[in-house]
Every structure is written in C-alpha cells, then in structure tokens.
C-alpha cells in the first residue's frame, strides 16, 4: 500500500493538493480491493475523471483552434484521451510505482499495463476534481496533456502508432516493423505481450488484446526510433 509520504510525493509531482484519502482511493485497483476484504476501489473515480478529462480537452481544443472543423477536433481529442495516450501521460509522472495492486496483477506487470495506468490516471483526475474543484482539475488535465498536443506527429502516433511507426521507419531508412505476440493467463483474463523490432530498436507492449499490445509496443518503438534517428 502506498504510504502517506508517497502520496504526498505524487501530489507534489502533480502540483495539486489532493485529499490523501481520495488519492489513496484513486490508486486502489480493484484487484487489490478484492484481495483485501472488498475494499472500495477507484472505478467510480475513474468514471468521474473520464468526464472531467473529456470536457477539459474538448473545451480547450474548441477555443484554441477555431480553424479546425468537427472531424479534426474529434481526432485531436481522441489522440489525447485514448488509453495509449493516458498511459503515456501516467508514465511521465511515474504513476505506476504508486499503484495498489493485487498479487496477480503485480506478478503480470500490472504497474506498466496501459489499461491500468490510463484508468488510474482518470481516477486521479476525478480525485482532483472532488478535492480542489473543477478549475484545478481542468488545469491539471491541460498541464498533463499539453505535450501530446504540442507536436502533431506525436498525437498522430498516439492515434495510430502502427501506421506512424511504419511511416517513420520508411523515412529514416529502417526495415519495416516486425511484430510477434505471446499471451498468458486464463481465457477470461488473457494478457498479451507484443514485441516489435524496427532497425536497432526493440520494444514491448502489453494489453488485453493482441491489437492493443501491438499498439503499445509500436508507440514505444516510435518514440525510441524518433529519438535515435
């Protein structure tokens, strides 16, 4: 379980004074709750945070980009609120180290699963909304998502990382990406791990489906290949 000092450190990273109990709830995955007597977990906060996130990003894009039509606005919004994008945001603040997970999720790499990171990020946004109000929650959302919107190629990659990786490989003269996928766990709770090699870059990603795992691996490879090119 994350300690008070760890939760304080996370609040400081976020630049928001979140109520400790709400932040603890936001970090509690259902697997941990079920293994500890049915404790409350973060899914209700996730539901709230999803709405706060969507509204904040929508209003910002609408007011900042009067030149964009509905389709372009929707594409940019999707690139920021997608599971892959939110997981990327979560990794920039090291959110995974603060999660409270059950043993099964801990053993299968839950601290770096895109779906868990994205859901927890939404829960933290929900906790921020309840702790310090809508303006502070909106400000937090915009601070966290700004890097994704600053570079058109970046949010394009967040939308369609496999295509973006293939295009980048062609631009830098690297061989086309090659994927392999393995799966573990029971049929009702399958975990897929994808590996992609492109040039000298080799990355992995996980997900609840083959497609999501490949997309996660591709997004990481896109970043690494771009940095090395």
URNOR-V286951 format. One record per residue. PHI is phi in degrees with one decimal (NA if undefined). PSI is psi in whole degrees, 0 to 359 (999 if undefined). Layout:
# URNOR-V286951
[[PHI	PSI] [PHI	PSI]]
This chain:
# URNOR-V286951
[[NA	137] [-67.2	140] [-83.5	170] [-60.5	318] [-64.3	324] [-68.5	319] [-65.8	323] [-63.0	318] [-62.1	321] [-66.7	316] [-58.0	320] [-66.4	321] [-60.4	320] [-77.7	341] [73.2	27] [-138.0	137] [-88.4	84] [-85.0	137] [-52.0	127] [-56.8	321] [-68.0	320] [-67.1	321] [-66.0	320] [-61.5	318] [-63.3	319] [-62.2	333] [-92.2	358] [-91.9	108] [-77.3	152] [-60.3	331] [-63.8	322] [-69.3	317] [-61.0	316] [-67.7	326] [-79.2	353] [-124.8	45] [80.6	23] [74.7	42] [-64.2	158] [-61.2	149] [-131.7	186] [-91.0	7] [-69.5	328] [-68.6	319] [-64.5	324] [-60.4	317] [-58.9	315] [-66.5	313] [-61.6	325] [-59.7	318] [-68.6	318] [-63.1	315] [-58.8	309] [-60.5	317] [-66.5	316] [-61.2	314] [-69.1	319] [-61.7	311] [-63.5	318] [-62.1	312] [-63.8	319] [-62.1	316] [-79.4	329] [-82.1	335] [-127.1	72] [-65.6	345] [-82.2	348] [-91.9	141] [-84.7	179] [-59.0	318] [-63.3	318] [-67.5	321] [-63.7	317] [-63.9	322] [-64.7	315] [-65.9	319] [-61.7	315] [-60.6	325] [-67.9	337] [-94.9	327] [-99.3	4] [-68.4	161] [-58.5	316] [-62.4	317] [-66.5	316] [-65.4	323] [-64.0	323] [-63.9	316] [-59.8	315] [-60.0	321] [-67.6	329] [-65.3	336] [-106.8	8] [64.4	36] [-61.5	327] [-55.8	326] [-70.2	344] [-97.0	354] [-68.4	147] [-107.0	108] [-119.1	154] [-73.4	168] [-60.9	319] [-62.5	314] [-65.9	323] [-60.7	317] [-73.8	338] [-105.5	23] [77.4	31] [-60.0	332] [-67.3	346] [-123.6	16] [-76.1	132] [-57.2	316] [-65.2	318] [-68.3	317] [-62.9	316] [-65.2	315] [-63.2	319] [-68.4	324] [-60.4	318] [-64.3	320] [-63.6	321] [-64.4	321] [-63.2	319] [-62.8	319] [-65.0	324] [-63.6	316] [-58.2	314] [-71.4	329] [-78.4	312] [-127.2	4] [98.8	170] [-65.8	324] [-65.9	315] [-67.1	323] [-65.7	318] [-62.9	316] [-60.8	320] [-62.8	313] [-56.4	314] [-68.6	323] [-62.8	317] [-73.1	326] [-94.4	349] [-53.2	315] [-60.1	329] [-69.7	331] [-94.4	347] [-73.2	334] [-122.0	111] [-55.2	323] [-64.6	325] [-65.1	312] [-75.4	337] [-64.9	319] [-66.3	323] [-64.0	329] [-76.0	315] [-141.3	75] [-65.4	328] [-67.3	316] [-67.1	318] [-62.2	320] [-66.1	317] [-61.7	317] [-66.3	319] [-65.5	318] [-58.8	318] [-64.8	321] [-65.9	323] [-95.0	2] [78.6	23] [-90.5	160] [-65.2	153] [-59.5	150] [-60.9	142] [-122.1	126] [-109.2	148] [-138.9	147] [-133.6	135] [-122.8	158] [-135.8	150] [-138.0	165] [92.4	170] [-69.6	163] [-57.2	325] [-80.8	350] [-144.5	56] [-75.2	139] [-115.9	124] [-103.9	137] [-121.8	118] [-105.1	142] [-120.1	134] [-128.3	135] [-116.9	131] [-143.6	113] [63.5	231] [-91.2	0] [-90.9	132] [-133.8	119] [-134.7	163] [-127.7	157] [-148.1	153] [-120.6	159] [-172.6	172] [-84.5	357] [-142.4	163] [-59.6	316] [-61.6	313] [-66.4	325] [-67.0	317] [-64.4	321] [-64.4	319] [-64.5	316] [-64.6	319] [-64.7	320] [-64.6	319] [-64.8	318] [-65.0	322] [-60.0	315] [-62.5	311] [-65.7	318] [-66.5	321] [-63.6	322] [-71.3	327] [-86.3	341] [-71.0	999]]
